[in-house]
Amino acid sequence: MKYTFLLLSCIFGVTAKAQFNQSNEANVGQNNIMFFCDSSVTSYANVTGAGVTWDYSQLLGYYGQTRDLQVIDATTSTFNTIFTTSTKGLKVQNAITNFFNSTPTERTSQGFVYEEPTLGVLTADFSVNNEKMMNYPYALGNSLTDTFDGMLSFTYAGIPQNPTCTGSVYTSVDGQGTLLLPGGTSMSNVLRYQTTDSIFATVNFLGNDIPIELVRNQYEYYDLANSTLPVFMYTRVIIQAQGATAPINKQTIVLSSVLPTAFVGLENNSMSNLSMYPNPSDGMIRFNGIMGEATIEIYDLSGKKVVTQANLISGAEVNTGNLEAGMYTVLVHDAAGSHPLTLSVR
């Protein structure tokens, strides 16, 4: 299963009938800059069929947050000894790399590498039984189901895990129509490729076997007449104990190839004297230049708010000792406005 999220499915070019096939997969070296956007937007799960409209024209972004999307050569990647039969990898910077190959009749996935805050670097190897993603050609109304088997490798609660795994996947081209993006951008004849997959494994923690499940629902939008890469993506990933009502981890990632014209809860005030230090953080960050009282919010790269602290004045400190290593966006809301800062946690 290719998560998440993210792009695991395809990168394709244009055909006369607006369909996916082997001849219009993107080539190694192609890339695009994607903008992180508000994760609370609707997925438009029920907007399917021909002649539909997906309206993201009012989409908000996270200021300064981007991801590089590129197609890498799987045979020379860091993980080429694991994904030995893969020819390409679709890589979302600091998130996920999906490994795959194809023939004139189908596209299959051999697994993925997923960077996730709770599990660290998770490697899923589907070499026992590959995951089929498409039967070529793949056009509006086409769908398939498939099963896959392999092995996971990750760390859970500080303990290395290498369980076998099984899974199932359903994919379809479920819509064709107009995609509206910020700044008056309108793309016609867009195809939407939808993936729903689940992966099942059992981890051992303190002598107890814990069955876990990872579920991904992903929508990829392709303007095949103009781009071989997705122009918009919506991905939701849930990791949970099987049968549990509360997830271990839940992430929604929204990526747009078009820069949003407004941002989540902030104004970029370049005249502010606000400063934050030390950066990278040593477990505590300090703020100078706060006007009046401030509220501090810290967001991870998926757009999830991980810290909120209110009623702070200049010189205040915020504890970052519980944050995972990585990059974060810090929003400081004070009397002068709202100010975005970028924080590194080691």
Helices and strands as residue ranges (DSSP letters): G 22-24, E 31-37, E 49-55, E 61-73, G 74-76, E 88-92, E 96-102, E 106-116, E 120-129, E 131-135, E 143-156, E 159-161, E 164-181, E 185-205, E 208-222, E 232-241, E 249-256, E 275-277, E 284-288, E 294-299, E 305-312, E 317-319, E 326-334, E 337-345
